[in-house]
Amino acid sequence: MGGPEAAAVFRPLGLDVAEVEDGSGAEQALERMAGGEHALVFIEEELGIGLADTIARLKRRPLPVISLVPGVRGSRGTAREAIRKMVERAVGADILFKGDS
């Protein structure tokens, strides 16, 4: 889920893409994807920041797995921090980015 640039990358791979440029319609698109047959939903980091409450609620479900990914404008560190927390929760220690700031 992301802007036109993300859609241009993922659509040719045969993935279901929700092209959303801003917060309007993003929540409905996420709800649609989470309620369907999707096991994994990637959301551009910039868009995901505005959907934090919805993402937190949906992450209580076993599926889909929702993951933030850096967008074409670069990373704000949110995606990296989310991955670090998931790995730390799974293995009990920060093994990926220990000591990185």
Backbone bond lengths (Angstrom), bond angles and torsions (degrees), N, CA, C in turn:
res aa  C-N    CA-C-N  psi(-1)  N-CA   C-N-CA  omega(-1)  CA-C   N-CA-C  phi
1 M - - - 1.434 - - 1.522 107.34 -
2 G 1.316 115.57 126.10 1.449 118.58 -179.89 1.508 111.69 178.27
3 G 1.306 114.91 -164.84 1.451 121.83 -178.44 1.514 113.20 -77.55
4 P 1.322 116.70 -176.53 1.462 121.51 -177.61 1.529 113.33 -58.45
5 E 1.332 116.75 -34.06 1.460 119.50 -179.53 1.527 110.81 -66.31
6 A 1.324 116.90 -42.46 1.464 121.02 177.97 1.521 110.24 -65.66
7 A 1.318 116.22 -41.03 1.463 120.19 178.70 1.523 110.65 -60.38
8 A 1.322 116.72 -39.32 1.461 120.92 -179.64 1.527 111.64 -64.58
9 V 1.325 117.20 -27.92 1.464 121.09 178.78 1.524 111.43 -81.86
10 F 1.325 117.47 -45.87 1.459 121.24 -171.56 1.526 114.91 -86.74
11 R 1.322 118.34 -31.19 1.460 120.71 -177.79 1.532 112.42 -60.33
12 P 1.346 120.28 -44.01 1.472 119.63 179.35 1.537 113.62 -63.22
13 L 1.328 116.95 -16.92 1.463 120.86 177.98 1.525 111.59 -82.11
14 G 1.337 116.25 -1.53 1.451 120.83 179.49 1.518 114.10 83.66
15 L 1.320 116.59 15.68 1.461 120.63 -179.70 1.522 110.62 -87.93
16 D 1.315 115.88 151.24 1.457 121.51 175.07 1.528 107.07 -74.15
17 V 1.315 116.99 120.76 1.464 121.81 -175.07 1.517 110.13 -116.91
18 A 1.324 116.08 130.78 1.457 121.55 171.49 1.524 105.85 -103.92
19 E 1.319 116.09 107.31 1.462 120.79 -179.53 1.520 108.88 -85.86
20 V 1.323 115.75 110.42 1.455 122.90 -177.02 1.520 107.34 -134.31
21 E 1.330 116.84 125.27 1.461 119.60 -176.94 1.523 113.54 -93.27
22 D 1.334 116.69 -21.76 1.457 119.17 -179.94 1.521 108.87 -151.84
23 G 1.315 116.05 -172.14 1.460 121.24 -175.91 1.513 115.22 -62.36
24 S 1.329 117.62 -26.33 1.465 118.54 -178.73 1.523 109.45 -70.53
25 G 1.285 115.99 121.35 1.456 121.70 -178.83 1.519 113.91 88.33
26 A 1.323 117.80 -13.85 1.461 120.51 -177.91 1.522 111.76 -65.86
27 E 1.321 116.23 -41.94 1.460 119.16 -178.92 1.526 111.19 -65.13
28 Q 1.343 116.91 -42.41 1.467 119.79 177.77 1.521 111.29 -63.15
29 A 1.333 116.61 -40.17 1.461 120.47 178.93 1.523 110.84 -63.69
30 L 1.329 116.69 -42.02 1.458 120.23 179.15 1.529 110.97 -65.95
31 E 1.315 117.13 -43.41 1.470 120.85 177.74 1.527 110.57 -60.15
32 R 1.337 116.55 -41.47 1.471 120.78 179.23 1.522 110.11 -62.46
33 M 1.326 116.47 -46.10 1.458 119.77 -178.27 1.530 111.29 -68.08
34 A 1.329 117.01 -37.82 1.465 120.82 -179.53 1.526 111.84 -71.86
35 G 1.312 117.09 -25.73 1.460 120.77 -178.62 1.511 113.59 -91.82
36 G 1.293 117.63 -3.73 1.457 121.56 -176.86 1.509 112.88 -98.84
37 E 1.316 114.42 -143.45 1.460 121.17 -175.04 1.531 112.24 -97.90
38 H 1.296 117.47 18.53 1.462 120.70 -176.19 1.526 111.29 -85.58
39 A 1.331 115.60 133.07 1.461 120.95 176.54 1.528 110.78 -97.15
40 L 1.330 116.46 -21.75 1.457 121.94 -176.55 1.520 109.13 -141.90
41 V 1.322 116.40 131.14 1.460 121.43 177.61 1.522 107.96 -126.59
42 F 1.328 116.14 119.51 1.458 121.81 173.76 1.520 107.72 -95.79
43 I 1.336 116.69 133.89 1.455 121.55 178.71 1.515 107.75 -126.55
44 E 1.330 116.01 131.56 1.461 118.95 175.48 1.520 109.12 -58.09
45 E 1.307 115.05 136.92 1.458 123.18 -175.14 1.534 113.02 -50.98
46 E 1.304 117.58 -49.00 1.475 121.14 -178.42 1.524 111.30 -58.10
47 L 1.316 116.48 -41.02 1.457 121.69 -179.85 1.529 110.50 -72.24
48 G 1.325 116.29 -39.41 1.452 121.41 -177.69 1.512 114.20 -65.23
49 I 1.324 116.87 -30.07 1.464 120.41 179.34 1.528 110.35 -59.33
50 G 1.310 117.25 -39.98 1.460 121.72 178.90 1.519 113.63 -75.36
51 L 1.327 116.82 -11.92 1.467 121.42 -178.97 1.526 111.75 -108.02
52 A 1.319 116.86 19.05 1.468 121.07 -172.55 1.528 113.26 -53.74
53 D 1.318 118.11 -44.85 1.465 120.62 -178.35 1.526 111.64 -65.73
54 T 1.318 116.35 -43.75 1.466 120.81 179.21 1.519 110.51 -65.19
55 I 1.330 117.09 -43.06 1.461 120.92 179.22 1.526 110.23 -62.62
56 A 1.332 117.67 -44.11 1.470 120.98 179.41 1.521 110.74 -59.63
57 R 1.324 116.95 -41.37 1.474 120.28 179.24 1.521 110.82 -65.88
58 L 1.333 116.81 -43.98 1.464 120.39 -177.43 1.524 112.44 -71.96
59 K 1.316 117.42 -25.25 1.468 120.04 179.38 1.523 112.39 -70.85
60 R 1.307 118.00 -11.26 1.465 120.88 175.47 1.524 111.23 -72.41
61 R 1.321 116.69 -18.29 1.468 122.38 177.99 1.532 109.06 -84.83
62 P 1.326 116.65 153.53 1.466 118.22 177.97 1.536 112.89 -67.58
63 L 1.307 117.39 -35.22 1.467 122.24 178.41 1.512 109.43 -137.77
64 P 1.276 117.12 148.25 1.456 128.61 1.71 1.527 111.02 -83.21
65 V 1.317 114.97 160.15 1.450 121.03 169.76 1.526 105.84 -77.34
66 I 1.311 116.95 127.86 1.469 121.59 -179.15 1.518 107.81 -111.43
67 S 1.327 115.39 125.25 1.458 119.92 -177.43 1.524 110.13 -131.99
68 L 1.315 115.62 133.38 1.461 120.69 174.81 1.519 108.64 -84.15
69 V 1.327 115.95 139.95 1.462 121.79 177.61 1.526 108.30 -127.82
70 P 1.322 117.28 148.50 1.466 119.03 177.28 1.521 110.72 -61.06
71 G 1.307 115.93 144.46 1.455 121.04 177.81 1.514 111.60 -90.67
72 V 1.317 115.55 -175.91 1.460 120.44 -178.41 1.527 111.98 -68.18
73 R 1.312 117.51 -19.29 1.465 120.91 179.22 1.526 112.26 -87.57
74 G 1.325 117.09 5.74 1.452 120.86 179.44 1.511 111.96 102.06
75 S 1.301 114.72 -176.52 1.457 121.43 -175.60 1.525 111.39 -106.63
76 R 1.316 114.88 146.06 1.468 121.03 173.04 1.528 110.38 -101.89
77 G 1.330 116.86 3.16 1.455 121.51 -179.71 1.512 114.16 90.34
78 T 1.319 117.92 -9.58 1.459 121.65 -178.05 1.517 111.42 -65.71
79 A 1.333 117.56 -43.87 1.460 121.27 -179.42 1.527 110.27 -63.94
80 R 1.309 116.38 -44.24 1.470 121.10 179.73 1.527 110.88 -61.32
81 E 1.315 117.01 -43.87 1.460 121.19 179.77 1.529 111.01 -64.72
82 A 1.312 117.53 -38.96 1.462 120.95 178.76 1.532 110.67 -64.44
83 I 1.327 116.94 -42.25 1.466 120.71 178.10 1.527 110.27 -65.02
84 R 1.332 116.67 -42.35 1.461 120.51 178.50 1.523 111.16 -58.54
85 K 1.340 116.43 -43.93 1.461 120.63 -179.62 1.527 111.76 -65.46
86 M 1.342 117.26 -40.21 1.465 120.31 179.10 1.524 110.99 -63.10
87 V 1.329 116.48 -45.34 1.466 120.28 -179.78 1.518 110.32 -66.55
88 E 1.324 117.20 -42.58 1.460 120.54 179.23 1.523 110.86 -61.15
89 R 1.324 116.91 -40.76 1.463 120.77 178.77 1.532 110.54 -65.82
90 A 1.338 116.81 -37.07 1.463 121.02 -177.63 1.531 112.78 -72.90
91 V 1.336 117.31 -41.01 1.471 119.75 -174.80 1.523 113.59 -106.82
92 G 1.313 117.26 -11.56 1.460 120.54 177.29 1.510 115.49 88.50
93 A 1.337 117.45 6.02 1.463 120.56 179.41 1.517 109.28 -156.32
94 D 1.315 116.42 154.95 1.473 121.78 176.91 1.525 107.37 -81.99
95 I 1.323 116.56 95.43 1.462 120.60 -178.19 1.521 113.17 -99.58
96 L 1.312 117.81 -10.33 1.470 120.78 -175.35 1.504 114.04 -89.85
97 F 1.324 116.64 -53.81 1.451 120.78 -169.39 1.522 112.27 -119.35
98 K 1.302 117.50 24.00 1.457 121.64 -176.21 1.527 109.63 -56.42
99 G 1.314 115.46 124.94 1.462 120.76 178.93 1.512 114.18 88.06
100 D 1.345 118.81 -14.87 1.466 120.58 176.25 1.509 109.24 -78.56
101 S 1.324 116.16 147.08 1.461 118.76 175.73 1.492 110.28 -117.88
